[in-house]
C-alpha cells in the first residue's frame, strides 16, 4: 500500500540545501526537529506538534470557514 501511494503522489522532494536557501532559520530549525521526531517516536511527534503550534500558531482560513457555513 505504501509503495503504491508513493507512486501515485505527484509531489517533488526537497533537499535540505533547497530548504536552507528558501526557509528562514527559525522555520528550518522546526523542520529539522520534525525530521528528528519522525525518526524517534509517536510521542516525540506529538510533542513537536504541541511545541510548534505554540511558536507558529495554526492559521485559520476564515474564507474557507465562511464558505463551509454557507453550505450548511
HTML snippet that shows the backbone in 3Dmol.js (N, CA, C, O; Angstrom):
<script src="https://3Dmol.org/build/3Dmol-min.js"></script>
<div id="view" style="width:600px;height:400px;position:relative"></div>
<script>
const pdb = `
ATOM      1  N   UNK A   1       0.830  -1.199   0.000  1.00  0.00           N
ATOM      2  CA  UNK A   1       0.000   0.000   0.000  1.00  0.00           C
ATOM      3  C   UNK A   1       0.869   1.255   0.000  1.00  0.00           C
ATOM      4  O   UNK A   1       0.628   2.178  -0.778  1.00  0.00           O
ATOM      5  N   UNK A   2       1.872   1.291   0.864  1.00  0.00           N
ATOM      6  CA  UNK A   2       2.719   2.473   0.948  1.00  0.00           C
ATOM      7  C   UNK A   2       3.456   2.708  -0.370  1.00  0.00           C
ATOM      8  O   UNK A   2       3.566   3.849  -0.817  1.00  0.00           O
ATOM      9  N   UNK A   3       3.951   1.663  -0.984  1.00  0.00           N
ATOM     10  CA  UNK A   3       4.662   1.795  -2.248  1.00  0.00           C
ATOM     11  C   UNK A   3       3.732   2.364  -3.309  1.00  0.00           C
ATOM     12  O   UNK A   3       4.131   3.245  -4.070  1.00  0.00           O
ATOM     13  N   UNK A   4       2.491   1.871  -3.369  1.00  0.00           N
ATOM     14  CA  UNK A   4       1.528   2.375  -4.337  1.00  0.00           C
ATOM     15  C   UNK A   4       1.268   3.857  -4.095  1.00  0.00           C
ATOM     16  O   UNK A   4       1.211   4.634  -5.047  1.00  0.00           O
ATOM     17  N   UNK A   5       1.110   4.257  -2.843  1.00  0.00           N
ATOM     18  CA  UNK A   5       0.868   5.653  -2.510  1.00  0.00           C
ATOM     19  C   UNK A   5       2.023   6.523  -3.001  1.00  0.00           C
ATOM     20  O   UNK A   5       1.800   7.610  -3.533  1.00  0.00           O
ATOM     21  N   UNK A   6       3.246   6.052  -2.825  1.00  0.00           N
ATOM     22  CA  UNK A   6       4.401   6.816  -3.278  1.00  0.00           C
ATOM     23  C   UNK A   6       4.409   6.956  -4.795  1.00  0.00           C
ATOM     24  O   UNK A   6       4.853   7.980  -5.314  1.00  0.00           O
ATOM     25  N   UNK A   7       3.933   5.956  -5.506  1.00  0.00           N
ATOM     26  CA  UNK A   7       3.903   6.028  -6.965  1.00  0.00           C
ATOM     27  C   UNK A   7       2.863   7.021  -7.477  1.00  0.00           C
ATOM     28  O   UNK A   7       3.099   7.708  -8.471  1.00  0.00           O
ATOM     29  N   UNK A   8       1.720   7.100  -6.808  1.00  0.00           N
ATOM     30  CA  UNK A   8       0.643   7.948  -7.317  1.00  0.00           C
ATOM     31  C   UNK A   8       0.731   9.396  -6.841  1.00  0.00           C
ATOM     32  O   UNK A   8       0.046  10.259  -7.391  1.00  0.00           O
ATOM     33  N   UNK A   9       1.543   9.681  -5.846  1.00  0.00           N
ATOM     34  CA  UNK A   9       1.666  11.060  -5.363  1.00  0.00           C
ATOM     35  C   UNK A   9       2.445  11.894  -6.376  1.00  0.00           C
ATOM     36  O   UNK A   9       3.444  11.442  -6.937  1.00  0.00           O
ATOM     37  N   UNK A  10       1.975  13.107  -6.595  1.00  0.00           N
ATOM     38  CA  UNK A  10       2.616  13.967  -7.591  1.00  0.00           C
ATOM     39  C   UNK A  10       3.393  15.105  -6.927  1.00  0.00           C
ATOM     40  O   UNK A  10       3.270  16.261  -7.331  1.00  0.00           O
ATOM     41  N   UNK A  11       4.173  14.785  -5.935  1.00  0.00           N
ATOM     42  CA  UNK A  11       4.969  15.802  -5.271  1.00  0.00           C
ATOM     43  C   UNK A  11       6.435  15.607  -5.624  1.00  0.00           C
ATOM     44  O   UNK A  11       6.843  14.558  -6.121  1.00  0.00           O
ATOM     45  N   UNK A  12       7.210  16.641  -5.355  1.00  0.00           N
ATOM     46  CA  UNK A  12       8.641  16.566  -5.609  1.00  0.00           C
ATOM     47  C   UNK A  12       9.370  16.769  -4.285  1.00  0.00           C
ATOM     48  O   UNK A  12       9.081  17.708  -3.544  1.00  0.00           O
ATOM     49  N   UNK A  13      10.304  15.892  -4.002  1.00  0.00           N
ATOM     50  CA  UNK A  13      11.048  16.015  -2.753  1.00  0.00           C
ATOM     51  C   UNK A  13      11.946  17.243  -2.792  1.00  0.00           C
ATOM     52  O   UNK A  13      12.407  17.669  -3.852  1.00  0.00           O
ATOM     53  N   UNK A  14      12.181  17.796  -1.613  1.00  0.00           N
ATOM     54  CA  UNK A  14      13.009  18.993  -1.471  1.00  0.00           C
ATOM     55  C   UNK A  14      14.234  18.610  -0.656  1.00  0.00           C
ATOM     56  O   UNK A  14      14.124  17.938   0.370  1.00  0.00           O
ATOM     57  N   UNK A  15      15.387  19.037  -1.113  1.00  0.00           N
ATOM     58  CA  UNK A  15      16.616  18.737  -0.375  1.00  0.00           C
ATOM     59  C   UNK A  15      16.788  19.725   0.777  1.00  0.00           C
ATOM     60  O   UNK A  15      16.169  20.789   0.793  1.00  0.00           O
ATOM     61  N   UNK A  16      17.624  19.365   1.727  1.00  0.00           N
ATOM     62  CA  UNK A  16      17.909  20.278   2.838  1.00  0.00           C
ATOM     63  C   UNK A  16      18.594  21.544   2.333  1.00  0.00           C
ATOM     64  O   UNK A  16      18.389  22.620   2.895  1.00  0.00           O
ATOM     65  N   UNK A  17      19.399  21.433   1.287  1.00  0.00           N
ATOM     66  CA  UNK A  17      20.033  22.625   0.708  1.00  0.00           C
ATOM     67  C   UNK A  17      18.986  23.583   0.151  1.00  0.00           C
ATOM     68  O   UNK A  17      19.080  24.795   0.345  1.00  0.00           O
ATOM     69  N   UNK A  18      17.985  23.035  -0.543  1.00  0.00           N
ATOM     70  CA  UNK A  18      16.911  23.880  -1.073  1.00  0.00           C
ATOM     71  C   UNK A  18      16.126  24.530   0.056  1.00  0.00           C
ATOM     72  O   UNK A  18      15.774  25.708  -0.018  1.00  0.00           O
ATOM     73  N   UNK A  19      15.858  23.764   1.090  1.00  0.00           N
ATOM     74  CA  UNK A  19      15.149  24.329   2.238  1.00  0.00           C
ATOM     75  C   UNK A  19      15.947  25.451   2.878  1.00  0.00           C
ATOM     76  O   UNK A  19      15.396  26.507   3.188  1.00  0.00           O
ATOM     77  N   UNK A  20      17.231  25.233   3.075  1.00  0.00           N
ATOM     78  CA  UNK A  20      18.044  26.257   3.745  1.00  0.00           C
ATOM     79  C   UNK A  20      18.137  27.533   2.915  1.00  0.00           C
ATOM     80  O   UNK A  20      18.315  28.618   3.469  1.00  0.00           O
ATOM     81  N   UNK A  21      18.017  27.416   1.599  1.00  0.00           N
ATOM     82  CA  UNK A  21      18.037  28.613   0.742  1.00  0.00           C
ATOM     83  C   UNK A  21      16.708  29.357   0.753  1.00  0.00           C
ATOM     84  O   UNK A  21      16.676  30.565   0.520  1.00  0.00           O
ATOM     85  N   UNK A  22      15.605  28.649   1.023  1.00  0.00           N
ATOM     86  CA  UNK A  22      14.281  29.242   0.858  1.00  0.00           C
ATOM     87  C   UNK A  22      13.475  29.405   2.139  1.00  0.00           C
ATOM     88  O   UNK A  22      12.394  29.993   2.115  1.00  0.00           O
ATOM     89  N   UNK A  23      13.980  28.896   3.253  1.00  0.00           N
ATOM     90  CA  UNK A  23      13.258  28.962   4.522  1.00  0.00           C
ATOM     91  C   UNK A  23      14.157  29.633   5.548  1.00  0.00           C
ATOM     92  O   UNK A  23      15.355  29.357   5.610  1.00  0.00           O
ATOM     93  N   UNK A  24      13.580  30.510   6.348  1.00  0.00           N
ATOM     94  CA  UNK A  24      14.351  31.186   7.383  1.00  0.00           C
ATOM     95  C   UNK A  24      14.839  30.215   8.455  1.00  0.00           C
ATOM     96  O   UNK A  24      14.326  29.104   8.589  1.00  0.00           O
ATOM     97  N   UNK A  25      15.827  30.652   9.207  1.00  0.00           N
ATOM     98  CA  UNK A  25      16.440  29.808  10.231  1.00  0.00           C
ATOM     99  C   UNK A  25      15.443  29.280  11.259  1.00  0.00           C
ATOM    100  O   UNK A  25      15.501  28.094  11.585  1.00  0.00           O
ATOM    101  N   UNK A  26      14.525  30.106  11.790  1.00  0.00           N
ATOM    102  CA  UNK A  26      13.586  29.561  12.791  1.00  0.00           C
ATOM    103  C   UNK A  26      12.740  28.406  12.233  1.00  0.00           C
ATOM    104  O   UNK A  26      12.547  27.395  12.908  1.00  0.00           O
ATOM    105  N   UNK A  27      12.245  28.558  11.015  1.00  0.00           N
ATOM    106  CA  UNK A  27      11.413  27.500  10.437  1.00  0.00           C
ATOM    107  C   UNK A  27      12.258  26.293  10.040  1.00  0.00           C
ATOM    108  O   UNK A  27      11.798  25.156  10.141  1.00  0.00           O
ATOM    109  N   UNK A  28      13.470  26.528   9.598  1.00  0.00           N
ATOM    110  CA  UNK A  28      14.354  25.410   9.256  1.00  0.00           C
ATOM    111  C   UNK A  28      14.660  24.578  10.503  1.00  0.00           C
ATOM    112  O   UNK A  28      14.701  23.350  10.435  1.00  0.00           O
ATOM    113  N   UNK A  29      14.873  25.237  11.631  1.00  0.00           N
ATOM    114  CA  UNK A  29      15.100  24.521  12.893  1.00  0.00           C
ATOM    115  C   UNK A  29      13.895  23.656  13.262  1.00  0.00           C
ATOM    116  O   UNK A  29      14.050  22.536  13.749  1.00  0.00           O
ATOM    117  N   UNK A  30      12.691  24.186  13.024  1.00  0.00           N
ATOM    118  CA  UNK A  30      11.469  23.448  13.330  1.00  0.00           C
ATOM    119  C   UNK A  30      11.330  22.243  12.399  1.00  0.00           C
ATOM    120  O   UNK A  30      10.916  21.167  12.832  1.00  0.00           O
ATOM    121  N   UNK A  31      11.673  22.419  11.137  1.00  0.00           N
ATOM    122  CA  UNK A  31      11.618  21.310  10.176  1.00  0.00           C
ATOM    123  C   UNK A  31      12.598  20.212  10.581  1.00  0.00           C
ATOM    124  O   UNK A  31      12.262  19.028  10.542  1.00  0.00           O
ATOM    125  N   UNK A  32      13.800  20.604  10.966  1.00  0.00           N
ATOM    126  CA  UNK A  32      14.790  19.616  11.400  1.00  0.00           C
ATOM    127  C   UNK A  32      14.328  18.892  12.660  1.00  0.00           C
ATOM    128  O   UNK A  32      14.578  17.698  12.826  1.00  0.00           O
ATOM    129  N   UNK A  33      13.655  19.617  13.542  1.00  0.00           N
ATOM    130  CA  UNK A  33      13.113  18.980  14.758  1.00  0.00           C
ATOM    131  C   UNK A  33      12.021  17.977  14.393  1.00  0.00           C
ATOM    132  O   UNK A  33      11.912  16.924  15.021  1.00  0.00           O
ATOM    133  N   UNK A  34      11.210  18.298  13.380  1.00  0.00           N
ATOM    134  CA  UNK A  34      10.180  17.360  12.937  1.00  0.00           C
ATOM    135  C   UNK A  34      10.814  16.093  12.369  1.00  0.00           C
ATOM    136  O   UNK A  34      10.375  14.986  12.680  1.00  0.00           O
ATOM    137  N   UNK A  35      11.828  16.249  11.550  1.00  0.00           N
ATOM    138  CA  UNK A  35      12.506  15.078  10.981  1.00  0.00           C
ATOM    139  C   UNK A  35      13.067  14.206  12.098  1.00  0.00           C
ATOM    140  O   UNK A  35      12.961  12.981  12.048  1.00  0.00           O
ATOM    141  N   UNK A  36      13.654  14.831  13.089  1.00  0.00           N
ATOM    142  CA  UNK A  36      14.192  14.093  14.234  1.00  0.00           C
ATOM    143  C   UNK A  36      13.076  13.374  14.998  1.00  0.00           C
ATOM    144  O   UNK A  36      13.239  12.225  15.408  1.00  0.00           O
ATOM    145  N   UNK A  37      11.950  14.052  15.185  1.00  0.00           N
ATOM    146  CA  UNK A  37      10.819  13.448  15.900  1.00  0.00           C
ATOM    147  C   UNK A  37      10.264  12.251  15.131  1.00  0.00           C
ATOM    148  O   UNK A  37       9.925  11.228  15.725  1.00  0.00           O
ATOM    149  N   UNK A  38      10.174  12.383  13.812  1.00  0.00           N
ATOM    150  CA  UNK A  38       9.671  11.275  12.991  1.00  0.00           C
ATOM    151  C   UNK A  38      10.574  10.064  13.129  1.00  0.00           C
ATOM    152  O   UNK A  38      10.099   8.928  13.158  1.00  0.00           O
ATOM    153  N   UNK A  39      11.857  10.300  13.214  1.00  0.00           N
ATOM    154  CA  UNK A  39      12.809   9.191  13.356  1.00  0.00           C
ATOM    155  C   UNK A  39      12.789   8.587  14.753  1.00  0.00           C
ATOM    156  O   UNK A  39      13.314   7.493  14.961  1.00  0.00           O
ATOM    157  N   UNK A  40      12.192   9.284  15.707  1.00  0.00           N
ATOM    158  CA  UNK A  40      12.226   8.831  17.103  1.00  0.00           C
ATOM    159  C   UNK A  40      10.991   8.044  17.500  1.00  0.00           C
ATOM    160  O   UNK A  40      11.049   6.825  17.661  1.00  0.00           O
ATOM    161  N   UNK A  41       9.864   8.747  17.658  1.00  0.00           N
ATOM    162  CA  UNK A  41       8.675   8.058  18.168  1.00  0.00           C
ATOM    163  C   UNK A  41       7.420   8.885  17.936  1.00  0.00           C
ATOM    164  O   UNK A  41       7.486  10.070  17.608  1.00  0.00           O
ATOM    165  N   UNK A  42       6.267   8.228  18.113  1.00  0.00           N
ATOM    166  CA  UNK A  42       4.992   8.935  18.005  1.00  0.00           C
ATOM    167  C   UNK A  42       4.873  10.001  19.095  1.00  0.00           C
ATOM    168  O   UNK A  42       4.339  11.084  18.855  1.00  0.00           O
ATOM    169  N   UNK A  43       5.367   9.694  20.274  1.00  0.00           N
ATOM    170  CA  UNK A  43       5.309  10.656  21.383  1.00  0.00           C
ATOM    171  C   UNK A  43       6.110  11.913  21.048  1.00  0.00           C
ATOM    172  O   UNK A  43       5.686  13.024  21.364  1.00  0.00           O
ATOM    173  N   UNK A  44       7.270  11.737  20.407  1.00  0.00           N
ATOM    174  CA  UNK A  44       8.073  12.896  20.018  1.00  0.00           C
ATOM    175  C   UNK A  44       7.367  13.723  18.943  1.00  0.00           C
ATOM    176  O   UNK A  44       7.489  14.948  18.925  1.00  0.00           O
ATOM    177  N   UNK A  45       6.638  13.067  18.058  1.00  0.00           N
ATOM    178  CA  UNK A  45       5.874  13.797  17.038  1.00  0.00           C
ATOM    179  C   UNK A  45       4.772  14.609  17.708  1.00  0.00           C
ATOM    180  O   UNK A  45       4.562  15.773  17.367  1.00  0.00           O
ATOM    181  N   UNK A  46       4.065  13.997  18.664  1.00  0.00           N
ATOM    182  CA  UNK A  46       3.017  14.720  19.392  1.00  0.00           C
ATOM    183  C   UNK A  46       3.589  15.921  20.135  1.00  0.00           C
ATOM    184  O   UNK A  46       2.984  16.993  20.145  1.00  0.00           O
ATOM    185  N   UNK A  47       4.743  15.746  20.752  1.00  0.00           N
ATOM    186  CA  UNK A  47       5.399  16.852  21.463  1.00  0.00           C
ATOM    187  C   UNK A  47       5.803  17.939  20.474  1.00  0.00           C
ATOM    188  O   UNK A  47       5.684  19.127  20.775  1.00  0.00           O
ATOM    189  N   UNK A  48       6.281  17.540  19.293  1.00  0.00           N
ATOM    190  CA  UNK A  48       6.658  18.515  18.261  1.00  0.00           C
ATOM    191  C   UNK A  48       5.449  19.335  17.845  1.00  0.00           C
ATOM    192  O   UNK A  48       5.542  20.554  17.700  1.00  0.00           O
ATOM    193  N   UNK A  49       4.313  18.671  17.651  1.00  0.00           N
ATOM    194  CA  UNK A  49       3.089  19.379  17.248  1.00  0.00           C
ATOM    195  C   UNK A  49       2.705  20.409  18.290  1.00  0.00           C
ATOM    196  O   UNK A  49       2.413  21.556  17.952  1.00  0.00           O
ATOM    197  N   UNK A  50       2.702  20.017  19.542  1.00  0.00           N
ATOM    198  CA  UNK A  50       2.325  20.927  20.630  1.00  0.00           C
ATOM    199  C   UNK A  50       3.258  22.129  20.679  1.00  0.00           C
ATOM    200  O   UNK A  50       2.806  23.272  20.753  1.00  0.00           O
ATOM    201  N   UNK A  51       4.544  21.870  20.639  1.00  0.00           N
ATOM    202  CA  UNK A  51       5.533  22.950  20.708  1.00  0.00           C
ATOM    203  C   UNK A  51       5.432  23.867  19.504  1.00  0.00           C
ATOM    204  O   UNK A  51       5.486  25.089  19.641  1.00  0.00           O
ATOM    205  N   UNK A  52       5.286  23.282  18.329  1.00  0.00           N
ATOM    206  CA  UNK A  52       5.259  24.072  17.104  1.00  0.00           C
ATOM    207  C   UNK A  52       4.016  24.945  17.030  1.00  0.00           C
ATOM    208  O   UNK A  52       4.089  26.083  16.565  1.00  0.00           O
ATOM    209  N   UNK A  53       2.886  24.436  17.477  1.00  0.00           N
ATOM    210  CA  UNK A  53       1.668  25.243  17.464  1.00  0.00           C
ATOM    211  C   UNK A  53       1.773  26.444  18.387  1.00  0.00           C
ATOM    212  O   UNK A  53       1.110  27.456  18.158  1.00  0.00           O
ATOM    213  N   UNK A  54       2.586  26.352  19.418  1.00  0.00           N
ATOM    214  CA  UNK A  54       2.784  27.493  20.306  1.00  0.00           C
ATOM    215  C   UNK A  54       3.673  28.540  19.644  1.00  0.00           C
ATOM    216  O   UNK A  54       3.446  29.740  19.803  1.00  0.00           O
ATOM    217  N   UNK A  55       4.687  28.091  18.900  1.00  0.00           N
ATOM    218  CA  UNK A  55       5.626  29.016  18.258  1.00  0.00           C
ATOM    219  C   UNK A  55       5.054  29.566  16.954  1.00  0.00           C
ATOM    220  O   UNK A  55       5.173  30.759  16.673  1.00  0.00           O
ATOM    221  N   UNK A  56       4.432  28.695  16.160  1.00  0.00           N
ATOM    222  CA  UNK A  56       3.833  29.063  14.885  1.00  0.00           C
ATOM    223  C   UNK A  56       2.360  28.648  14.919  1.00  0.00           C
ATOM    224  O   UNK A  56       2.022  27.538  14.507  1.00  0.00           O
ATOM    225  N   UNK A  57       1.480  29.530  15.408  1.00  0.00           N
ATOM    226  CA  UNK A  57       0.066  29.165  15.521  1.00  0.00           C
ATOM    227  C   UNK A  57      -0.528  28.761  14.165  1.00  0.00           C
ATOM    228  O   UNK A  57      -0.124  29.261  13.115  1.00  0.00           O
ATOM    229  N   UNK A  58      -1.486  27.856  14.221  1.00  0.00           N
ATOM    230  CA  UNK A  58      -2.163  27.414  13.016  1.00  0.00           C
ATOM    231  C   UNK A  58      -2.966  28.583  12.453  1.00  0.00           C
ATOM    232  O   UNK A  58      -3.677  29.268  13.188  1.00  0.00           O
ATOM    233  N   UNK A  59      -2.851  28.802  11.170  1.00  0.00           N
ATOM    234  CA  UNK A  59      -3.572  29.893  10.510  1.00  0.00           C
ATOM    235  C   UNK A  59      -4.991  29.420  10.229  1.00  0.00           C
ATOM    236  O   UNK A  59      -5.199  28.366   9.629  1.00  0.00           O
ATOM    237  N   UNK A  60      -5.943  30.196  10.661  1.00  0.00           N
ATOM    238  CA  UNK A  60      -7.348  29.874  10.430  1.00  0.00           C
ATOM    239  C   UNK A  60      -7.811  30.579   9.164  1.00  0.00           C
ATOM    240  O   UNK A  60      -7.751  31.806   9.083  1.00  0.00           O
ATOM    241  N   UNK A  61      -8.263  29.831   8.191  1.00  0.00           N
ATOM    242  CA  UNK A  61      -8.753  30.383   6.930  1.00  0.00           C
ATOM    243  C   UNK A  61     -10.218  30.763   7.121  1.00  0.00           C
ATOM    244  O   UNK A  61     -11.105  29.914   7.040  1.00  0.00           O
ATOM    245  N   UNK A  62     -10.459  32.043   7.374  1.00  0.00           N
ATOM    246  CA  UNK A  62     -11.828  32.488   7.637  1.00  0.00           C
ATOM    247  C   UNK A  62     -12.697  32.398   6.394  1.00  0.00           C
ATOM    248  O   UNK A  62     -13.903  32.175   6.503  1.00  0.00           O
ATOM    249  N   UNK A  63     -12.110  32.567   5.215  1.00  0.00           N
ATOM    250  CA  UNK A  63     -12.875  32.441   3.972  1.00  0.00           C
ATOM    251  C   UNK A  63     -13.391  31.028   3.787  1.00  0.00           C
ATOM    252  O   UNK A  63     -14.543  30.828   3.402  1.00  0.00           O
ATOM    253  N   UNK A  64     -12.538  30.041   4.061  1.00  0.00           N
ATOM    254  CA  UNK A  64     -12.962  28.648   3.954  1.00  0.00           C
ATOM    255  C   UNK A  64     -14.070  28.350   4.961  1.00  0.00           C
ATOM    256  O   UNK A  64     -15.058  27.695   4.630  1.00  0.00           O
ATOM    257  N   UNK A  65     -13.899  28.832   6.186  1.00  0.00           N
ATOM    258  CA  UNK A  65     -14.900  28.606   7.230  1.00  0.00           C
ATOM    259  C   UNK A  65     -16.236  29.229   6.831  1.00  0.00           C
ATOM    260  O   UNK A  65     -17.286  28.619   7.032  1.00  0.00           O
ATOM    261  N   UNK A  66     -16.205  30.430   6.272  1.00  0.00           N
ATOM    262  CA  UNK A  66     -17.419  31.112   5.850  1.00  0.00           C
ATOM    263  C   UNK A  66     -18.106  30.333   4.731  1.00  0.00           C
ATOM    264  O   UNK A  66     -19.331  30.212   4.715  1.00  0.00           O
ATOM    265  N   UNK A  67     -17.323  29.811   3.807  1.00  0.00           N
ATOM    266  CA  UNK A  67     -17.897  29.028   2.706  1.00  0.00           C
ATOM    267  C   UNK A  67     -18.538  27.754   3.243  1.00  0.00           C
ATOM    268  O   UNK A  67     -19.597  27.347   2.766  1.00  0.00           O
ATOM    269  N   UNK A  68     -17.910  27.123   4.229  1.00  0.00           N
ATOM    270  CA  UNK A  68     -18.472  25.904   4.830  1.00  0.00           C
ATOM    271  C   UNK A  68     -19.788  26.225   5.528  1.00  0.00           C
ATOM    272  O   UNK A  68     -20.739  25.447   5.448  1.00  0.00           O
ATOM    273  N   UNK A  69     -19.851  27.379   6.221  1.00  0.00           N
ATOM    274  CA  UNK A  69     -21.071  27.775   6.929  1.00  0.00           C
ATOM    275  C   UNK A  69     -22.205  28.025   5.933  1.00  0.00           C
ATOM    276  O   UNK A  69     -23.358  27.706   6.225  1.00  0.00           O
ATOM    277  N   UNK A  70     -21.898  28.593   4.755  1.00  0.00           N
ATOM    278  CA  UNK A  70     -22.911  28.890   3.755  1.00  0.00           C
ATOM    279  C   UNK A  70     -23.489  27.627   3.123  1.00  0.00           C
ATOM    280  O   UNK A  70     -24.629  27.627   2.659  1.00  0.00           O
ATOM    281  N   UNK A  71     -22.703  26.552   3.107  1.00  0.00           N
ATOM    282  CA  UNK A  71     -23.162  25.302   2.529  1.00  0.00           C
ATOM    283  C   UNK A  71     -24.095  24.547   3.451  1.00  0.00           C
ATOM    284  O   UNK A  71     -24.850  23.689   2.992  1.00  0.00           O
ATOM    285  N   UNK A  72     -24.060  24.847   4.749  1.00  0.00           N
ATOM    286  CA  UNK A  72     -24.882  24.106   5.717  1.00  0.00           C
ATOM    287  C   UNK A  72     -26.326  24.514   5.648  1.00  0.00           C
ATOM    288  O   UNK A  72     -27.153  23.989   6.394  1.00  0.00           O
TER     289      UNK A  72
END
`;
const viewer = $3Dmol.createViewer("view");
viewer.addModel(pdb, "pdb");
viewer.setStyle({}, {cartoon: {color: "spectrum"}});
viewer.zoomTo();
viewer.render();
</script>
